Amino acid sequence: MIGSGVVFRTRSWAVLLGVLLPGLLTTAAFAADCPGHPDALGTSRTLVVDPREHPRIGTMQYRETLPLKDHEVVLTFDDGPLPKYSNQVLQILADECIKATFFIIGQQAKANPEGVRKLVAAGHTVGTHTMTHPLTMNRMPIEKAEAEINGGIEWTTAAMTDPSKLAPFFRIPGLMRADAVENLLISRGIQVWSADFPADDWHHISPDRVYQLAIQRLEAKGKGILLLHDIQARTVAALPKIIRDLKARGYRIVHVVPATADRPATPTTPVEWLLHPPTETTPIARWPAVPNFVFTQTATLPAPGLADLNAQTAHQPLLLPRKTMAQSDVAATLPVPGRDLFAIPEGSVEVLLSTTLSRRAATRLAMAAEAPPARKGKAGKVRTGQSAHAAHAAPKHAAQAKTTAPRPTRVATGVKKRA
Ligand SMILES: [Zn+2]
């Protein structure tokens, strides 16, 4: 009962100041409003959002996220209520005067309606998370998806004393999004919540690892929506340390509520719904805008002629590229390369081959290289001028060459083949 009184007083302050003086709020002011817990983190402000204006939020999947300022955090808890752990999460949040958002599973609400009422009584925001938590909403028939959505809403509101306390906020189980599901939710004025970072608390990891992931990922983005689960022992174990560290690092908790007829949305600009909106310090923002020229006349201008260049006929050779005579006998004037250029010492190939091949294989290869080529195709055709030089190379067997003195020369492959 004491807890409830504190909760409502804190909430009324948050709503009032959140609307009127958002820039003047400090964590310290709210921590002081947390009786018995002078060092509490508290809730720094309440953000009122209109689901119809920003229907998809959370940068894990969407372009937009909540319009948070640097070092602002929104805590969210999925899959409850499960008394054993949800009650402990509730107590930890109460001790820190923190307001969070809970996404309820219909079956859990059906089994534990009191758990839903406790969340509402504590001033937390309550959204839904389907009836049975299927991880197939990205591929199930839309009729089935709609039944899941409706079941969750039906049983969660049934558990509430005042059904109007249900926020039109929805998180798809496993974040298994699909356009059809999102469009259905949006058409009903329900905001689709992804998250900005999880802490993997549904995996089999230690509470300390949950704490590390929560802080590391928050630090990487600087602000955002943290996805947790109030049905896990490791989350209960990690939560106090996460909150203590948030406080130590200067983070502030933001409580999100839906806009209603008597509670207008917190004024925001579109760029605030981006995680890192472009600022004045972004270089591209300083580029001057390109002016829009208005053309008064669009007629094509004539191309200038020689007369426009004040050129006399006698001067034309100076202005225009000089005419040249094509030399059609270029080939005849080129020097013929000497035969020594193509000559390699006899035996070189055998020496090279013998380093990697057996002597027998090397000999066989050398014999093949020296064999007269088959006369076929273009390979056998060489212009007359070259054949005169190549004809001097006499084909010899490698073994035979080694015993002959003085050593003849072999001709490089391409030319030798004319022998
Ligand atoms: Zn879930």
Boltz pocket constraint, residues with backbone or C-beta under 6 A from the ligand:
constraints:
  - pocket:
      binder: B
      contacts: [[A, 78], [A, 79], [A, 129], [A, 133], [A, 172], [A, 173], [A, 174]]
      max_distance: 6.0
